[in-house]
Amino acid sequence: MYDFHSMVERRRTTSEKWHLIEEDMGPGSEDVIAMSVADMEFKPAPEIVDALVRAAQNDVFGYDYATDDYLASVTGWMKRRHGWQVEPQTIRLSDGVMPAVNTALRAVTRPGDKVIIQEPVYYPFRFAAERNGLTIENNELVQDAQGRYIMDFDDLEAKASDPRCTAMLLCNPHNPVGRVWSEDELRRVGDICIRHGVVVLADEIHADFAYPGHEVTMFGTLGERYAEHCFEFTAPTKTFNLAGLACSNAVIVNPGLRRRFDIAADNIAGLTVSHFGLVACQAAYDRAGAWLDELLTVLAGNLAMLRAFVQRTDGLRLVEPEGTYLAWLDCRGLGFDTDEKLRDFMRERARVYFDEGVLFGRSGSGFERVNLACPPQLLQQVLDSMGKALAGRQG
C-alpha cells in the first residue's frame, strides 16, 4: 500500500546524515552510503504530508499551544499501541527528546551530582550529563554467553546507593544494542532507583519499534509507584521520520517533578514545538498507524537480509535486535587492532559510513551501528559493497 522502495536522493540537501560524509571525507566520497544518523530513507506517510500541505495552505503560523485535540491524539496513541493510560495534564511538549532530557536533568540535579548511564549507549546521554556539570557513573551493560546484553543489577545497586547519585538515564528500547527491556528488568531498575532516591529519565523514543516476539513495556505502565518516580520521553519523530519537524512529548506523572520541569524550562525561556510539528504529530497518531505497521514488516525483512549476510561472512556477528530500527554489528572478529582502522576500512574500502561503535562508549569498540530504515535495495547495495571489500581484504 505504501512506498518503501523508492530511493530518495538526499545528497546535497539539508540532510545531516548525508552531509557528514562530505564533511568528513571530502571530494571523491560521492558514492559512499550513509548508514549512520538514526533517521529513515523513506518517504513520509502520505497522511502526514496531506495534513502538512493543508496547514501550509490554510493556517496562520503564530504562537501555538497543545490543544485538547492534540493531547487526545497523543493519549489515544499511547492507549492503543502501549496500553498506557496517559492523563493529558501530565504531558509537556518540547522540540525534541534531548532538549527535554536536558531540562529534566537541570530540574532534578545540581552540578557535581552523579548520573547513571548504561554504555554502550546513545552518546548524547554522555553529552547531556557532562554539559550539565554532572559526574557520569557507567553501569555498563554486559553480554551473556549468547551475546545478548543484560544489566548488571549488583553494580547498578552499588552506584545508585551513592547519596550523590540523583538521576539515571534509561534507554528503552536500548540504542544501540537493541534490547527491549522486559517488565521484570524495568521493575528491578525502578525498585533500585526508588530505594535510593534516584529519579529515572526514560528515553522511549524507539518504543514503537519491536520485532516479532518482543513487546515494549513503557516505564509508566509498571504502576503508579514507578510512574511517580520518572520522566518519560516520547516522540513521533523516530516512528514516522519527522525529526526535522521538532516535536516530542514528555509524560511527567508526579506533580512535584512536573513543577520542577516547568521551572527548569522557564529558566531557558521555555520549550516549544513548531506549528508543523504539532500538525504532523496529530496526523501521525490519528491516521498513520497503517503506515507504521507496514514499515515494521519492511524492517523485519531488512533485518533478515543483514542476518543472512552476517551468517555467511567470517568475522562478523550480529547482536540480535529486539527493537529499534538499528542493528549492533560486532566486527571484532575482522581483526582490526584499532577503531580508526575499522572505520577507515568501512568508509574507504566498503564505501559505507556507519556510526562507529566506540562513539557509544569504550565498550562499543569494534562494533558498528547499522541503520536498517532504508529501502531494501539500498541495504543490499551496502551489504554487497561490504562483502566485496571483505573478500578483497582476505585475498
Sequence and secondary structure as in RCSB ss.txt:
>XXXX:A:sequence
MYDFHSMVERRRTTSEKWHLIEEDMGPGSEDVIAMSVADMEFKPAPEIVDALVRAAQNDVFGYDYATDDYLASVT
GWMKRRHGWQVEPQTIRLSDGVMPAVNTALRAVTRPGDKVIIQEPVYYPFRFAAERNGLTIENNELVQDAQGRYI
MDFDDLEAKASDPRCTAMLLCNPHNPVGRVWSEDELRRVGDICIRHGVVVLADEIHADFAYPGHEVTMFGTLGER
YAEHCFEFTAPTKTFNLAGLACSNAVIVNPGLRRRFDIAADNIAGLTVSHFGLVACQAAYDRAGAWLDELLTVLA
GNLAMLRAFVQRTDGLRLVEPEGTYLAWLDCRGLGFDTDEKLRDFMRERARVYFDEGVLFGRSGSGFERVNLACP
PQLLQQVLDSMGKALAGRQG
>XXXX:A:secstr
          TTSS HHHHHHHHHH TT TT EEE SS  SS   HHHHHHHHHHHHH         HHHHHHHH
HHHHHHH     GGGEEEES HHHHHHHHHHHH  TT EEEE SS  THHHHHHHHTT EEEE   EE TTS EE
  HHHHHHHHTSTTEEEEEEESS TTT     HHHHHHHHHHHHHHT EEEEE TTTT B TT     GGGG HH
HHTTEEEEE SHHHHT GGG  EEEE   HHHHHHHHHHHHTTT     HHHHHHHHHHHHH HHHHHHHHHHHH
HHHHHHHHHHHTSTT EEE  SBSSEEEEE GGG  SSHHHHHHIIIIIS EEEEEGGGG GGGTTEEEEE  S 
HHHHHHHHHHHHHHHHHHH 
